[in-house]
Amino acid sequence: MDPDVITFAAVCTTIVATIGCLVGIGVAARLLLMRAKRLATRPPADNDRLLHLEQAVDAIAIEIERISEAQRFQTKLLADRTADSER
């Protein structure tokens, strides 16, 4: 067989295989994007649960503020006691 025919066949095979792979990649990407869009649709937010969560976070913040205020008060008392005992 003529070497030019073999080279031509190899080039054609490479071109067809490359185009086939690109089409396969494109189809797979399209399917993945369609699946991701379907999964990305979230159910509507439950406003009662969000309100409850917000109230819980606010309550925790208030308790932490009270704890820190108590620590400041105790530190002040201990500092005053130490200052009085040094005199």
Secondary structure, 3 states (H helix, E strand, C coil): CCHHHHHHHHHHHHHHHHHHHHHHHHHHHHHHHHHHHHHHCCCCCCHHHHHHHHHHHHHHHHHHHHHHHHHHHHHHHHHHHHHHHHC
